[in-house]
Amino acid sequence: MPAVIATNLRKGVAIKVNGETGMIIDFEHRTPGKGAGFVQVVMRSFSSGKSKDMRFAASEKVETIQVDKQKLEFSYTDGTSYFFMDSQTYETIELPVHLLEESKDMLIENLPCEVVFVEENPVSVELPPSVELEITESSEGIKGDTANNPQKPATLETGKVIQVPLFVKQGDRIKVDTRTGKYIGRV
């Protein structure tokens, strides 16, 4: 496995540190006024799914891991596993729940996703930047209440509850940012 200088790390790079492997989900190169520069990263562990802050000296070497990404479509879940299909070969891959803990509320049938593999084992799922979802339940907004961009809760077809503007109503299809879980706009 190749090692790179810490300043060459970027988001989406898989690394191995102290026997633990994970993906960099946030990266910042800092140069304080006094002392040597350093690299601050947030790494999501492949084994536990938890995020961890790490700091490397700017000149420190960090071991990187080769990852493979496959474009797969979400098919269904049985409550204990999530199933994805390769649209070319129709092969189905079963993924455990812990790999989708943060993104399971954004999954709808036939949603194209990128599944990341390390040593032929699936380790994470990357959703597209946004998804279109239908609102299944939402209260009526108060007419005339337009000050300060008021919002109301709405339940999506996946069961996730998000804040939406008052003009959005039940049955509307909206676009949701998969990284933040926030409303983007109506479709």
C-alpha positions in Angstrom: 0.0 0.0 0.0 1.4 3.4 -1.0 2.1 6.1 1.6 1.6 9.8 0.8 2.6 12.9 2.6 -0.3 14.2 4.8 -0.7 17.4 2.8 -1.6 15.3 -0.3 -4.6 13.7 1.5 -8.1 14.7 0.2 -11.7 13.9 0.9 -12.7 10.5 -0.3 -9.2 8.9 0.2 -9.1 5.7 2.1 -6.3 5.5 4.7 -4.9 3.0 7.3 -3.8 4.5 10.6 -2.7 2.4 13.6 -4.3 -0.8 12.1 -7.7 0.9 11.5 -9.0 1.7 8.0 -11.4 4.4 7.0 -12.4 7.1 4.5 -11.5 10.8 4.9 -14.8 12.7 5.1 -13.3 16.1 6.0 -9.9 17.6 5.4 -8.2 20.8 6.4 -4.6 22.0 6.1 -3.7 24.4 8.9 -0.7 26.7 9.2 -0.7 28.4 12.6 1.2 31.6 13.0 3.7 29.9 15.3 5.0 26.4 14.8 4.8 23.9 11.9 1.7 23.3 9.8 -0.4 20.3 10.2 -3.3 18.4 8.6 -6.6 17.9 10.4 -8.9 15.1 9.0 -12.1 13.5 10.0 -12.0 9.7 9.2 -15.0 7.5 9.2 -14.0 4.0 10.2 -15.0 1.1 7.9 -15.3 -1.3 10.8 -17.4 0.7 13.2 -18.9 3.4 11.0 -17.9 6.1 13.6 -16.1 9.3 12.8 -12.8 10.2 14.4 -10.7 13.4 14.3 -7.0 12.9 13.5 -4.1 15.2 13.2 -0.9 14.6 11.1 2.3 16.7 10.8 2.4 18.3 7.4 5.4 16.1 6.4 4.1 12.9 8.0 3.6 9.9 5.7 0.1 8.3 5.8 -0.7 4.8 4.3 -3.4 4.9 1.7 -5.6 2.0 0.6 -6.8 1.2 -2.9 -10.6 1.3 -3.1 -12.9 0.2 -5.9 -16.2 1.9 -6.6 -19.2 0.2 -8.2 -22.3 1.9 -9.5 -25.2 -0.1 -8.0 -29.0 0.5 -7.7 -30.8 0.2 -4.4 -33.4 -2.6 -4.7 -34.9 -3.3 -1.2 -34.4 -3.9 2.5 -35.7 -6.7 4.6 -35.1 -4.8 7.9 -31.7 -6.5 8.6 -29.9 -5.9 5.4 -30.0 -3.7 2.3 -29.8 -5.2 -1.2 -28.2 -3.4 -4.2 -28.1 -4.7 -7.8 -25.6 -4.3 -10.5 -27.7 -3.1 -13.5 -25.3 -4.7 -16.0 -25.0 -8.2 -14.6 -28.2 -8.2 -12.4 -26.0 -9.5 -9.5 -27.4 -8.6 -6.1 -25.1 -7.6 -3.2 -26.3 -7.6 0.4 -25.0 -4.9 2.7 -25.4 -4.8 6.6 -27.4 -2.1 8.2 -24.4 -0.3 9.9 -23.0 0.7 6.5 -26.1 2.7 5.7 -26.9 4.1 9.2 -26.8 7.8 8.1 -28.2 7.4 4.6 -31.0 4.8 5.0 -33.7 7.5 5.2 -32.8 8.7 1.7 -32.9 5.4 -0.1 -35.7 4.8 -2.6 -36.1 1.9 -5.1 -33.8 2.1 -8.1 -31.7 4.9 -6.6 -28.2 4.8 -8.2 -25.5 4.7 -5.6 -21.7 4.1 -5.5 -20.7 1.3 -3.2 -17.1 1.5 -2.1 -15.1 -1.8 -1.8 -11.8 -2.4 0.0 -10.3 -5.8 -0.7 -13.5 -6.9 -2.4 -15.6 -6.2 0.8 -18.2 -3.4 0.7 -17.3 -0.7 3.3 -19.5 2.3 2.5 -22.3 3.6 0.3 -22.2 7.0 -1.4 -25.6 8.5 -2.4 -26.1 11.0 -5.2 -26.0 14.6 -4.0 -29.8 14.9 -4.0 -32.9 12.7 -4.2 -36.5 13.4 -5.2 -39.0 12.3 -2.5 -42.7 12.6 -2.0 -44.2 14.2 1.1 -46.6 11.8 2.7 -47.7 14.0 5.6 -47.5 17.7 6.3 -49.6 20.2 8.2 -51.2 23.3 6.6 -49.1 26.5 6.7 -50.5 29.6 8.3 -51.5 32.1 5.6 -49.7 35.4 5.7 -46.9 34.1 7.9 -44.0 34.9 5.7 -41.6 36.7 8.0 -38.2 35.1 8.7 -38.7 32.2 6.2 -40.9 30.1 8.5 -40.8 26.3 8.2 -42.9 23.3 9.2 -42.2 19.6 9.6 -43.0 17.2 6.8 -42.8 13.4 6.6 -41.2 12.0 3.5 -42.1 8.7 1.8 -39.1 7.0 3.5 -40.3 8.1 7.0 -37.8 10.8 7.5 -39.1 14.1 8.9 -37.5 17.3 7.6 -38.3 21.1 7.8 -39.9 22.5 4.6 -41.3 26.0 3.7 -45.0 26.6 4.5 -46.1 26.5 0.8 -45.1 22.8 0.5 -48.0 20.4 0.9 -48.8 16.7 1.1 -48.3 14.9 -2.2 -45.6 17.4 -3.4 -42.4 15.9 -4.7 -39.3 17.7 -3.4 -35.6 17.6 -3.8 -33.6 16.8 -0.6 -29.8 17.2 -0.1 -28.5 13.7 0.8 -25.5 15.1 2.7 -27.4 17.5 5.0 -30.9 16.0 4.9 -32.3 19.5 4.1 -35.0 20.7 1.7 -33.6 22.1 -1.6 -36.8 22.8 -3.7 -39.9 21.5 -5.2 -39.8 19.3 -8.4 
